[in-house]
C-alpha cells in the first residue's frame, strides 16, 4: 500500500513527515533540506522508525536554520575518530598516531554512546574508575579520557560539531601514591659506574659471543649521549649524521622525530663530540664503506638501525646495570629503564642550578610544570649540598662573630 502524500503550502515550515507501513517496513514520506520529496524505508520496528524520523527531521531543520554545527552532534563518534586521525597524521609522528588510534579504539569500544549527542561525562567517569580498579595508574586512566576529549575539541574547532559534550570533565588528581610506575634518576656516582660498565660491556662483547670475530658498533656513545642530552630514545635513534654538527657542538632534532612535533637543538659537550667522531669512524669500519649523511648515528652492535624487532635494548641496559651494581628497583619501588636516563638528565640540570626555562627547552616540553613534575628529582643528599652551598659550609654566626654553639678558642 502506498502511503498518502504529504502536501505543504508555500511559505510555511516543512512538515515533520509521515510514517506508513509498506510490507514489513515502515517508510517515511518527507521533504529534505533541498525541498524535494523523499520516501525512505527506515525499520520494521515502529518505535525505531519513529526515532529515526525525529533525527532526520531535526537534522534537516538545523541545516535549514544554518546550524550545521548542531547537525554535527548526530555524527558517529567513530567517523569523527577517522577524520581526526587523518588530520593528526599530517602533524604528528606515526608512532604517536598509532598510540592515539589504539587509545580511541579502546575507549570507544567501552562506551555505550555511538553518536556525539549521546556522549555523557558520567560514562567516561565510570570507565575511568573501572580502569583504576583494574590496577592501572590514574595517569593512564586520565590519558584515555584526555585523548577522547582532545579529539572532540578538534572536531569543535573544525566546525564538525557544535560543542564538545565532555568539555567540562576534569581529570582525576594525580598523586605520588597513585602512580603505578615510578622512575628514579641515577645519582652522580651511579652515572660514573654505569658508563664504566657500558665501556666494559663493549669490551666484553668484542671478545665474546657471536660478534667476536668481526667488527661491532660500540654502544657506550649511545648511553653517554642519552645521559648528556636528555633525548628520548626514539628521538635520538632516528638522528642522522646530517643532524650532528660536531664543529658547533650541536645535535639537531627534526620535528618529525620529536614527540611534540617541534624541532630543537641540543648542545653537545666537547668530550661527547670527540666520542661521536670516533663513533663515525667505528660505524664506517663496521659497515665497510664511507657513511652517507642520511645514515643513522646510533646503530645496534650488528650495525643495523635501532628499532628493528630483533634489537633488544633493555637486555643490554639490564646487563650494564647488573655489572655496575645498580639495582633496577630501589627500596621505594622506583624503577630504572632507558627513559630514566632522560629523568637523570633533568635532575642533573636541577642539581647544577640550571633554570627551569632552560631545562624545559632542553627537554622539549611544552609546559614547565611537566619539567618540574616528572624530571626534577632531588634526593636528600642533593638538598644537603644545596644547604651547604647556601650557607658556605659554615655554621650560622652569632652576633659576636663566633659560630653559634662553637667552643671558644683557648688563648695562646
VEXVEX-824332 format. One record per residue (C-alpha): residue number from 1; residue in three letters; chain; x negated, y negated, z negated. Coordinates in nm, 3 decimals, decimal comma. Each point is the difference from the previous one (the first is absolute). Example, Ala and Ser with C-alpha at 12.3 -4.5 7.8 and 13.67 -1.06 7.14 Angstrom:
REM residues 2
RODO   num   residu   chaine      east     north        up
RODO     1      ALA        A    -1,230     0,450    -0,780
RODO     2      SER        A    -0,137    -0,344     0,066
This chain:
REM residues 412
RODO   num   residu   chaine      east     north        up
RODO     1      UNK        A     0,000     0,000     0,000
RODO     2      UNK        A    -0,138    -0,340     0,098
RODO     3      UNK        A    -0,005    -0,249    -0,290
RODO     4      UNK        A     0,206    -0,316     0,044
RODO     5      UNK        A    -0,176    -0,302     0,144
RODO     6      UNK        A    -0,101    -0,291    -0,220
RODO     7      UNK        A     0,094    -0,342     0,126
RODO     8      UNK        A    -0,169    -0,319    -0,119
RODO     9      UNK        A     0,102    -0,356     0,071
RODO    10      UNK        A    -0,246    -0,259     0,123
RODO    11      UNK        A    -0,158    -0,224    -0,265
RODO    12      UNK        A     0,058     0,240    -0,288
RODO    13      UNK        A    -0,245     0,229    -0,179
RODO    14      UNK        A    -0,058     0,344     0,141
RODO    15      UNK        A     0,209     0,269    -0,162
RODO    16      UNK        A    -0,127     0,265    -0,233
RODO    17      UNK        A     0,073     0,269     0,259
RODO    18      UNK        A     0,220     0,301    -0,034
RODO    19      UNK        A    -0,068     0,366    -0,071
RODO    20      UNK        A     0,196     0,272     0,175
RODO    21      UNK        A    -0,035     0,378     0,011
RODO    22      UNK        A    -0,113     0,144     0,332
RODO    23      UNK        A    -0,031     0,374    -0,016
RODO    24      UNK        A    -0,213     0,078    -0,307
RODO    25      UNK        A    -0,169    -0,340    -0,013
RODO    26      UNK        A     0,104    -0,340    -0,125
RODO    27      UNK        A    -0,063    -0,261     0,267
RODO    28      UNK        A    -0,042    -0,372    -0,056
RODO    29      UNK        A     0,148    -0,243     0,252
RODO    30      UNK        A    -0,166    -0,338    -0,055
RODO    31      UNK        A    -0,176    -0,296     0,159
RODO    32      UNK        A    -0,373    -0,044    -0,040
RODO    33      UNK        A    -0,199    -0,325    -0,039
RODO    34      UNK        A    -0,004    -0,031     0,380
RODO    35      UNK        A     0,381    -0,028    -0,006
RODO    36      UNK        A     0,040     0,320     0,199
RODO    37      UNK        A     0,227     0,279    -0,105
RODO    38      UNK        A    -0,154     0,326    -0,118
RODO    39      UNK        A     0,136     0,343    -0,093
RODO    40      UNK        A    -0,241     0,182    -0,227
RODO    41      UNK        A     0,032     0,347    -0,154
RODO    42      UNK        A    -0,109    -0,015    -0,363
RODO    43      UNK        A     0,070     0,312    -0,205
RODO    44      UNK        A     0,237     0,289    -0,061
RODO    45      UNK        A     0,044    -0,125    -0,357
RODO    46      UNK        A     0,237    -0,295    -0,038
RODO    47      UNK        A    -0,182    -0,143    -0,303
RODO    48      UNK        A    -0,342     0,011     0,168
RODO    49      UNK        A     0,144    -0,154     0,316
RODO    50      UNK        A     0,158    -0,281    -0,199
RODO    51      UNK        A    -0,333    -0,084    -0,169
RODO    52      UNK        A    -0,173    -0,002     0,338
RODO    53      UNK        A     0,271    -0,229     0,138
RODO    54      UNK        A    -0,060    -0,247    -0,282
RODO    55      UNK        A    -0,376     0,000     0,064
RODO    56      UNK        A     0,040    -0,052     0,374
RODO    57      UNK        A     0,245    -0,285    -0,040
RODO    58      UNK        A    -0,209    -0,164    -0,273
RODO    59      UNK        A    -0,314     0,017     0,217
RODO    60      UNK        A     0,191    -0,151     0,293
RODO    61      UNK        A     0,141    -0,285    -0,208
RODO    62      UNK        A    -0,340    -0,079    -0,152
RODO    63      UNK        A    -0,161    -0,011     0,341
RODO    64      UNK        A     0,269    -0,231     0,133
RODO    65      UNK        A    -0,046    -0,224    -0,304
RODO    66      UNK        A    -0,372    -0,029     0,070
RODO    67      UNK        A    -0,093     0,215    -0,300
RODO    68      UNK        A    -0,231     0,247     0,169
RODO    69      UNK        A    -0,206     0,024    -0,319
RODO    70      UNK        A     0,302     0,124    -0,191
RODO    71      UNK        A     0,056     0,246     0,281
RODO    72      UNK        A    -0,342     0,141    -0,079
RODO    73      UNK        A     0,123     0,120    -0,339
RODO    74      UNK        A     0,170     0,281     0,192
RODO    75      UNK        A    -0,333     0,118     0,140
RODO    76      UNK        A    -0,132     0,341    -0,089
RODO    77      UNK        A    -0,293    -0,034    -0,240
RODO    78      UNK        A    -0,187     0,269     0,194
RODO    79      UNK        A     0,029    -0,210     0,318
RODO    80      UNK        A    -0,145    -0,300    -0,184
RODO    81      UNK        A    -0,289     0,218    -0,117
RODO    82      UNK        A    -0,082     0,091     0,361
RODO    83      UNK        A    -0,007    -0,367     0,102
RODO    84      UNK        A    -0,204    -0,096    -0,307
RODO    85      UNK        A    -0,267     0,266     0,058
RODO    86      UNK        A    -0,027    -0,101     0,366
RODO    87      UNK        A    -0,071    -0,360    -0,103
RODO    88      UNK        A    -0,233     0,109    -0,280
RODO    89      UNK        A    -0,223     0,189     0,244
RODO    90      UNK        A    -0,086    -0,329     0,170
RODO    91      UNK        A    -0,143    -0,152    -0,319
RODO    92      UNK        A    -0,118     0,281    -0,229
RODO    93      UNK        A    -0,232     0,298     0,013
RODO    94      UNK        A     0,139     0,334     0,115
RODO    95      UNK        A    -0,074     0,150    -0,340
RODO    96      UNK        A     0,210    -0,266    -0,171
RODO    97      UNK        A     0,284     0,054     0,248
RODO    98      UNK        A    -0,012     0,375    -0,066
RODO    99      UNK        A     0,021    -0,055    -0,376
RODO   100      UNK        A     0,291    -0,243     0,035
RODO   101      UNK        A     0,184     0,239     0,231
RODO   102      UNK        A    -0,040     0,291    -0,244
RODO   103      UNK        A     0,122    -0,216    -0,290
RODO   104      UNK        A     0,306    -0,124     0,190
RODO   105      UNK        A     0,094     0,350     0,111
RODO   106      UNK        A    -0,024     0,125    -0,358
RODO   107      UNK        A     0,206    -0,286    -0,144
RODO   108      UNK        A     0,269    -0,003     0,269
RODO   109      UNK        A     0,050     0,377    -0,019
RODO   110      UNK        A     0,076    -0,035    -0,372
RODO   111      UNK        A     0,240    -0,295     0,042
RODO   112      UNK        A     0,376     0,055     0,046
RODO   113      UNK        A     0,028    -0,323     0,202
RODO   114      UNK        A    -0,043     0,027     0,375
RODO   115      UNK        A     0,092    -0,356     0,100
RODO   116      UNK        A    -0,144    -0,325    -0,130
RODO   117      UNK        A     0,327    -0,113    -0,157
RODO   118      UNK        A     0,015     0,324    -0,198
RODO   119      UNK        A    -0,335    -0,055    -0,172
RODO   120      UNK        A     0,043    -0,053    -0,373
RODO   121      UNK        A    -0,278    -0,098    -0,238
RODO   122      UNK        A     0,121     0,250    -0,258
RODO   123      UNK        A    -0,066     0,293     0,236
RODO   124      UNK        A    -0,363    -0,113     0,031
RODO   125      UNK        A    -0,027    -0,046    -0,376
RODO   126      UNK        A     0,123     0,355    -0,048
RODO   127      UNK        A    -0,242     0,131     0,262
RODO   128      UNK        A    -0,287    -0,189    -0,162
RODO   129      UNK        A     0,082     0,141    -0,343
RODO   130      UNK        A     0,016     0,352     0,140
RODO   131      UNK        A    -0,346    -0,042     0,154
RODO   132      UNK        A    -0,145    -0,109    -0,335
RODO   133      UNK        A     0,167     0,293    -0,178
RODO   134      UNK        A    -0,161     0,234     0,254
RODO   135      UNK        A    -0,337    -0,114    -0,134
RODO   136      UNK        A    -0,091    -0,262     0,257
RODO   137      UNK        A    -0,146    -0,331    -0,110
RODO   138      UNK        A     0,207    -0,315    -0,032
RODO   139      UNK        A    -0,219    -0,155     0,268
RODO   140      UNK        A     0,090     0,276     0,249
RODO   141      UNK        A     0,371    -0,029    -0,080
RODO   142      UNK        A    -0,018    -0,378     0,045
RODO   143      UNK        A    -0,182     0,045     0,330
RODO   144      UNK        A     0,287     0,209     0,139
RODO   145      UNK        A     0,249    -0,277    -0,072
RODO   146      UNK        A    -0,238    -0,276     0,111
RODO   147      UNK        A    -0,050     0,168     0,339
RODO   148      UNK        A     0,374     0,010     0,070
RODO   149      UNK        A     0,036    -0,354    -0,131
RODO   150      UNK        A    -0,276    -0,125     0,231
RODO   151      UNK        A     0,173     0,159     0,297
RODO   152      UNK        A     0,332    -0,168    -0,082
RODO   153      UNK        A    -0,169    -0,337    -0,057
RODO   154      UNK        A    -0,158     0,036     0,344
RODO   155      UNK        A     0,341     0,081     0,153
RODO   156      UNK        A     0,155    -0,308    -0,162
RODO   157      UNK        A    -0,280    -0,225     0,129
RODO   158      UNK        A     0,039     0,151     0,347
RODO   159      UNK        A     0,373    -0,074    -0,002
RODO   160      UNK        A     0,092     0,367     0,023
RODO   161      UNK        A     0,197    -0,014    -0,326
RODO   162      UNK        A     0,156    -0,288    -0,192
RODO   163      UNK        A    -0,146     0,074    -0,343
RODO   164      UNK        A    -0,211     0,256    -0,178
RODO   165      UNK        A     0,249     0,176    -0,231
RODO   166      UNK        A    -0,273     0,106    -0,246
RODO   167      UNK        A    -0,192    -0,329    -0,003
RODO   168      UNK        A     0,073    -0,060    -0,369
RODO   169      UNK        A    -0,133     0,340    -0,114
RODO   170      UNK        A    -0,308    -0,055    -0,219
RODO   171      UNK        A    -0,278     0,259    -0,046
RODO   172      UNK        A    -0,050     0,201    -0,315
RODO   173      UNK        A    -0,269    -0,148    -0,227
RODO   174      UNK        A    -0,335     0,171     0,053
RODO   175      UNK        A    -0,180     0,055    -0,329
RODO   176      UNK        A    -0,330     0,170    -0,063
RODO   177      UNK        A     0,175     0,286    -0,180
RODO   178      UNK        A     0,227     0,070     0,299
RODO   179      UNK        A    -0,282     0,040     0,252
RODO   180      UNK        A    -0,052     0,364     0,100
RODO   181      UNK        A    -0,329    -0,048     0,183
RODO   182      UNK        A    -0,249    -0,235    -0,161
RODO   183      UNK        A    -0,342    -0,070     0,144
RODO   184      UNK        A    -0,301    -0,131    -0,181
RODO   185      UNK        A    -0,311    -0,188     0,105
RODO   186      UNK        A    -0,350     0,141    -0,025
RODO   187      UNK        A    -0,226    -0,165    -0,254
RODO   188      UNK        A    -0,329    -0,158     0,114
RODO   189      UNK        A    -0,194     0,300    -0,133
RODO   190      UNK        A     0,235     0,244     0,174
RODO   191      UNK        A    -0,047    -0,189     0,328
RODO   192      UNK        A    -0,376     0,054    -0,020
RODO   193      UNK        A     0,045     0,371    -0,079
RODO   194      UNK        A     0,261     0,039     0,276
RODO   195      UNK        A    -0,226    -0,148     0,270
RODO   196      UNK        A    -0,298     0,201    -0,119
RODO   197      UNK        A     0,212     0,315     0,020
RODO   198      UNK        A     0,116    -0,100     0,351
RODO   199      UNK        A    -0,363    -0,026     0,116
RODO   200      UNK        A    -0,077     0,336    -0,159
RODO   201      UNK        A     0,305     0,149     0,170
RODO   202      UNK        A    -0,132    -0,117     0,339
RODO   203      UNK        A    -0,332     0,170    -0,072
RODO   204      UNK        A     0,167     0,319    -0,119
RODO   205      UNK        A     0,226     0,030     0,304
RODO   206      UNK        A    -0,301    -0,064     0,225
RODO   207      UNK        A    -0,172     0,312    -0,136
RODO   208      UNK        A     0,301     0,222    -0,071
RODO   209      UNK        A     0,317     0,110     0,173
RODO   210      UNK        A     0,103     0,001     0,364
RODO   211      UNK        A    -0,174    -0,329     0,089
RODO   212      UNK        A    -0,347     0,083    -0,127
RODO   213      UNK        A    -0,134     0,082     0,346
RODO   214      UNK        A     0,111    -0,321     0,175
RODO   215      UNK        A     0,020    -0,375    -0,066
RODO   216      UNK        A     0,290    -0,119    -0,212
RODO   217      UNK        A     0,152    -0,339    -0,076
RODO   218      UNK        A    -0,090    -0,123    -0,348
RODO   219      UNK        A     0,298    -0,098    -0,215
RODO   220      UNK        A    -0,168    -0,218    -0,262
RODO   221      UNK        A     0,052    -0,316     0,215
RODO   222      UNK        A     0,374     0,071     0,012
RODO   223      UNK        A     0,033     0,028    -0,379
RODO   224      UNK        A    -0,215    -0,308    -0,057
RODO   225      UNK        A     0,201    -0,206     0,250
RODO   226      UNK        A     0,328     0,102    -0,169
RODO   227      UNK        A    -0,141    -0,115    -0,334
RODO   228      UNK        A    -0,149    -0,326     0,131
RODO   229      UNK        A     0,284    -0,117     0,228
RODO   230      UNK        A     0,320     0,125    -0,164
RODO   231      UNK        A     0,132     0,113     0,339
RODO   232      UNK        A     0,278     0,254     0,017
RODO   233      UNK        A    -0,104     0,338     0,136
RODO   234      UNK        A     0,203    -0,042     0,320
RODO   235      UNK        A    -0,133    -0,352     0,060
RODO   236      UNK        A    -0,362     0,098    -0,038
RODO   237      UNK        A     0,000     0,328     0,190
RODO   238      UNK        A     0,157    -0,170     0,305
RODO   239      UNK        A    -0,267    -0,272     0,014
RODO   240      UNK        A    -0,219     0,007     0,313
RODO   241      UNK        A    -0,355    -0,121     0,043
RODO   242      UNK        A     0,139    -0,298     0,193
RODO   243      UNK        A     0,167    -0,104    -0,328
RODO   244      UNK        A    -0,331    -0,012    -0,191
RODO   245      UNK        A    -0,226    -0,306     0,021
RODO   246      UNK        A    -0,316     0,103    -0,184
RODO   247      UNK        A    -0,174    -0,330     0,074
RODO   248      UNK        A     0,274    -0,203    -0,172
RODO   249      UNK        A     0,071     0,277    -0,248
RODO   250      UNK        A     0,374     0,022     0,078
RODO   251      UNK        A     0,247     0,282     0,055
RODO   252      UNK        A     0,304    -0,097     0,208
RODO   253      UNK        A     0,322     0,191    -0,069
RODO   254      UNK        A     0,242    -0,016     0,291
RODO   255      UNK        A     0,366    -0,080    -0,064
RODO   256      UNK        A     0,113     0,327     0,159
RODO   257      UNK        A    -0,201     0,193    -0,257
RODO   258      UNK        A     0,099    -0,184    -0,319
RODO   259      UNK        A     0,301     0,083    -0,214
RODO   260      UNK        A     0,137    -0,355     0,004
RODO   261      UNK        A    -0,063    -0,043     0,373
RODO   262      UNK        A    -0,237    -0,295    -0,059
RODO   263      UNK        A    -0,364    -0,007     0,106
RODO   264      UNK        A    -0,265    -0,089    -0,256
RODO   265      UNK        A    -0,377    -0,030    -0,030
RODO   266      UNK        A    -0,191     0,172    -0,281
RODO   267      UNK        A    -0,355    -0,108    -0,093
RODO   268      UNK        A    -0,267     0,271     0,001
RODO   269      UNK        A    -0,288    -0,024    -0,246
RODO   270      UNK        A    -0,357     0,015     0,134
RODO   271      UNK        A    -0,073     0,347    -0,140
RODO   272      UNK        A     0,314     0,140     0,157
RODO   273      UNK        A    -0,087    -0,157     0,336
RODO   274      UNK        A    -0,335     0,179    -0,007
RODO   275      UNK        A     0,173     0,328    -0,075
RODO   276      UNK        A     0,247    -0,053     0,287
RODO   277      UNK        A    -0,290    -0,059     0,240
RODO   278      UNK        A    -0,141     0,336    -0,107
RODO   279      UNK        A     0,346     0,154     0,042
RODO   280      UNK        A     0,019    -0,129     0,359
RODO   281      UNK        A    -0,326     0,178     0,082
RODO   282      UNK        A     0,117     0,311    -0,186
RODO   283      UNK        A     0,329     0,016     0,191
RODO   284      UNK        A    -0,181    -0,036     0,334
RODO   285      UNK        A    -0,237     0,281    -0,098
RODO   286      UNK        A     0,290     0,231    -0,097
RODO   287      UNK        A     0,195    -0,074     0,319
RODO   288      UNK        A    -0,316     0,022     0,212
RODO   289      UNK        A     0,065    -0,323     0,193
RODO   290      UNK        A     0,021    -0,380    -0,043
RODO   291      UNK        A     0,312    -0,121    -0,178
RODO   292      UNK        A     0,273    -0,202     0,171
RODO   293      UNK        A     0,136    -0,314    -0,173
RODO   294      UNK        A     0,349     0,151    -0,019
RODO   295      UNK        A    -0,115     0,312    -0,188
RODO   296      UNK        A     0,085     0,043    -0,367
RODO   297      UNK        A    -0,253    -0,106    -0,260
RODO   298      UNK        A     0,076     0,274    -0,248
RODO   299      UNK        A     0,012     0,359     0,121
RODO   300      UNK        A     0,042     0,333    -0,172
RODO   301      UNK        A    -0,316     0,207    -0,069
RODO   302      UNK        A     0,057     0,175     0,334
RODO   303      UNK        A     0,013    -0,331     0,187
RODO   304      UNK        A     0,377    -0,012     0,051
RODO   305      UNK        A     0,227    -0,297    -0,076
RODO   306      UNK        A     0,150     0,023    -0,346
RODO   307      UNK        A     0,369     0,080     0,003
RODO   308      UNK        A    -0,004     0,330     0,184
RODO   309      UNK        A     0,189     0,279    -0,185
RODO   310      UNK        A    -0,320     0,201    -0,048
RODO   311      UNK        A    -0,165    -0,277    -0,203
RODO   312      UNK        A     0,052     0,025    -0,374
RODO   313      UNK        A    -0,133    -0,312    -0,166
RODO   314      UNK        A     0,139     0,087    -0,343
RODO   315      UNK        A    -0,205     0,317    -0,009
RODO   316      UNK        A    -0,317    -0,204     0,043
RODO   317      UNK        A     0,122    -0,263    -0,249
RODO   318      UNK        A     0,071     0,261    -0,268
RODO   319      UNK        A    -0,337     0,163     0,062
RODO   320      UNK        A    -0,180    -0,330    -0,053
RODO   321      UNK        A     0,197    -0,076    -0,318
RODO   322      UNK        A    -0,090     0,339    -0,143
RODO   323      UNK        A    -0,369    -0,044     0,084
RODO   324      UNK        A     0,004    -0,346    -0,161
RODO   325      UNK        A     0,163     0,134    -0,317
RODO   326      UNK        A     0,305    -0,224     0,042
RODO   327      UNK        A     0,339     0,139    -0,103
RODO   328      UNK        A     0,271    -0,023     0,264
RODO   329      UNK        A     0,253    -0,076    -0,277
RODO   330      UNK        A    -0,077    -0,187    -0,320
RODO   331      UNK        A     0,147     0,034    -0,350
RODO   332      UNK        A     0,275    -0,255     0,080
RODO   333      UNK        A     0,114     0,202     0,303
RODO   334      UNK        A    -0,141    -0,247     0,254
RODO   335      UNK        A    -0,137     0,161     0,314
RODO   336      UNK        A    -0,272    -0,055     0,256
RODO   337      UNK        A     0,053     0,038     0,372
RODO   338      UNK        A    -0,140    -0,168     0,311
RODO   339      UNK        A     0,237    -0,296    -0,041
RODO   340      UNK        A    -0,140    -0,046    -0,353
RODO   341      UNK        A    -0,318    -0,130     0,165
RODO   342      UNK        A     0,211    -0,294     0,121
RODO   343      UNK        A     0,125    -0,045    -0,355
RODO   344      UNK        A    -0,362     0,008    -0,113
RODO   345      UNK        A    -0,091    -0,277     0,244
RODO   346      UNK        A     0,277    -0,223    -0,135
RODO   347      UNK        A    -0,108     0,066    -0,357
RODO   348      UNK        A    -0,366    -0,074     0,082
RODO   349      UNK        A     0,110    -0,338     0,135
RODO   350      UNK        A     0,183    -0,068    -0,325
RODO   351      UNK        A    -0,300     0,109    -0,208
RODO   352      UNK        A    -0,219    -0,249     0,185
RODO   353      UNK        A     0,246    -0,285    -0,045
RODO   354      UNK        A     0,117    -0,022     0,363
RODO   355      UNK        A     0,318    -0,206     0,028
RODO   356      UNK        A     0,334     0,164     0,068
RODO   357      UNK        A     0,047    -0,186     0,329
RODO   358      UNK        A    -0,333     0,126     0,135
RODO   359      UNK        A     0,077     0,353    -0,120
RODO   360      UNK        A     0,340    -0,016     0,169
RODO   361      UNK        A    -0,156    -0,097     0,333
RODO   362      UNK        A    -0,268     0,267    -0,021
RODO   363      UNK        A     0,257     0,270    -0,080
RODO   364      UNK        A     0,244    -0,125     0,263
RODO   365      UNK        A     0,301    -0,041    -0,228
RODO   366      UNK        A     0,290    -0,228     0,087
RODO   367      UNK        A     0,069    -0,076    -0,366
RODO   368      UNK        A    -0,261    -0,066    -0,273
RODO   369      UNK        A     0,234     0,169    -0,250
RODO   370      UNK        A    -0,068     0,330     0,174
RODO   371      UNK        A    -0,373    -0,061    -0,031
RODO   372      UNK        A     0,018    -0,068    -0,372
RODO   373      UNK        A     0,249     0,279    -0,071
RODO   374      UNK        A    -0,160     0,294     0,177
RODO   375      UNK        A    -0,364    -0,081     0,069
RODO   376      UNK        A    -0,139    -0,182    -0,301
RODO   377      UNK        A    -0,070     0,256    -0,270
RODO   378      UNK        A    -0,216    -0,124    -0,284
RODO   379      UNK        A    -0,078     0,237    -0,286
RODO   380      UNK        A    -0,111    -0,081    -0,355
RODO   381      UNK        A    -0,368    -0,022     0,097
RODO   382      UNK        A     0,079    -0,245     0,280
RODO   383      UNK        A     0,188    -0,216    -0,247
RODO   384      UNK        A    -0,281     0,030    -0,253
RODO   385      UNK        A    -0,248    -0,129     0,258
RODO   386      UNK        A     0,236    -0,287     0,081
RODO   387      UNK        A     0,013    -0,095    -0,367
RODO   388      UNK        A    -0,376     0,021    -0,035
RODO   389      UNK        A    -0,049    -0,213     0,311
RODO   390      UNK        A     0,251    -0,256    -0,126
RODO   391      UNK        A    -0,170    -0,047    -0,338
RODO   392      UNK        A    -0,354     0,045     0,129
RODO   393      UNK        A    -0,063     0,313    -0,203
RODO   394      UNK        A    -0,008    -0,207    -0,321
RODO   395      UNK        A     0,222    -0,002    -0,301
RODO   396      UNK        A     0,219    -0,302    -0,064
RODO   397      UNK        A    -0,200    -0,281    -0,161
RODO   398      UNK        A     0,098    -0,160    -0,327
RODO   399      UNK        A     0,013    -0,371    -0,060
RODO   400      UNK        A    -0,360    -0,001    -0,123
RODO   401      UNK        A    -0,135     0,156     0,318
RODO   402      UNK        A    -0,048     0,344    -0,159
RODO   403      UNK        A     0,184     0,306     0,122
RODO   404      UNK        A     0,303     0,084    -0,210
RODO   405      UNK        A    -0,069     0,300    -0,216
RODO   406      UNK        A    -0,373    -0,007     0,078
RODO   407      UNK        A    -0,249     0,040    -0,284
RODO   408      UNK        A    -0,193    -0,321    -0,074
RODO   409      UNK        A    -0,361     0,000     0,111
RODO   410      UNK        A    -0,257     0,048    -0,270
RODO   411      UNK        A    -0,248    -0,281    -0,040
RODO   412      UNK        A    -0,353     0,069     0,107
